[in-house]
Amino acid sequence: MVMEVLLDPNKEMSGDDSIVITQFNISKAIKDSILVNFGECGLASSLRSFQVKYVNSITKLCIIRASRDEYKKIWYSISMVRSIGNCLVLFNLLDLSGSIKACKTAALKCDELKFEQYKLMVGARLSVDVIRHMQNCIEKIKILEH
């Protein structure tokens, strides 16, 4: 699944520190949701195949891996996640595929488009570090394996 994490727009406007989206905090939020909605047995069966494979903290894009048998349970649980830390979030499914190759293609396309939007939004404040981080993220997508 290629997903976009939408942060609470009021949080960003208020000037508070917004949360940094990481593999750890996305994984924890989804596992907590699986536990609440499907119980310990549901969590145990999902953990065999569940993995957050990729996260881009700039574009808020992530790739989540799940087996064909478990993807619906994980998708349902993701749709029930309402916060990461103390920041309200929503997940938007951008692409659902049966292979990592197709997910990589979709994620590359989405990441590049979202980064172009980000560059327009920040304008002259775009730093070399952010560009380097984005290039590293693009490289990570390209080398993703099962």
Residue pairs with C-beta under 8 A, 6 or more apart in sequence:
1 63
1 64
1 65
1 66
1 71
1 74
1 75
1 78
1 93
1 95
1 96
1 97
1 103
2 61
2 62
2 63
2 93
2 94
2 95
2 96
2 97
2 103
2 106
2 107
2 110
3 61
3 62
3 63
3 64
3 78
3 91
3 92
3 93
3 94
4 59
4 60
4 61
4 62
4 91
4 92
4 94
4 110
4 114
5 21
5 26
5 60
5 61
5 62
5 84
5 89
5 90
5 91
5 92
6 60
6 89
6 90
6 91
6 92
7 18
7 19
7 21
7 60
7 87
7 88
7 89
8 87
8 88
8 89
11 18
11 87
11 88
12 18
18 87
19 25
19 84
19 85
19 86
19 87
20 57
21 55
21 57
21 60
21 62
21 84
22 55
22 57
23 52
23 54
23 55
23 62
25 84
25 85
26 52
26 55
26 62
26 64
26 84
27 50
27 51
27 52
29 81
29 83
29 84
29 89
30 50
30 52
30 64
30 74
30 77
30 78
30 81
31 43
31 47
31 50
33 77
33 78
33 80
33 81
34 42
34 43
34 46
34 50
34 73
34 74
34 77
35 42
35 43
36 80
37 76
37 77
37 80
38 46
38 73
38 77
42 73
45 70
45 73
46 66
46 70
46 73
46 74
46 77
48 67
48 70
49 65
49 66
49 67
49 69
49 70
50 64
50 65
50 66
50 70
50 74
51 64
51 65
51 66
52 62
52 63
52 64
52 65
53 62
53 63
53 64
53 65
53 100
53 144
54 61
54 62
54 63
54 107
54 137
54 140
54 141
54 144
55 61
55 62
56 62
56 111
56 134
56 137
57 133
58 115
58 118
58 130
58 133
58 134
58 137
59 110
59 111
59 114
59 115
59 118
59 134
59 137
60 114
61 94
61 107
61 110
61 111
61 114
63 103
63 104
63 107
63 141
63 144
64 74
64 78
65 100
65 146
66 74
66 75
68 98
71 96
75 93
75 96
78 91
79 91
81 89
81 91
82 88
82 89
82 90
83 89
94 106
94 110
95 102
95 103
95 106
95 107
95 110
97 103
97 106
100 144
100 145
100 146
103 144
104 141
104 142
104 144
107 141
108 138
108 141
108 142
111 134
111 137
111 138
111 141
112 138
115 134
119 126
122 130
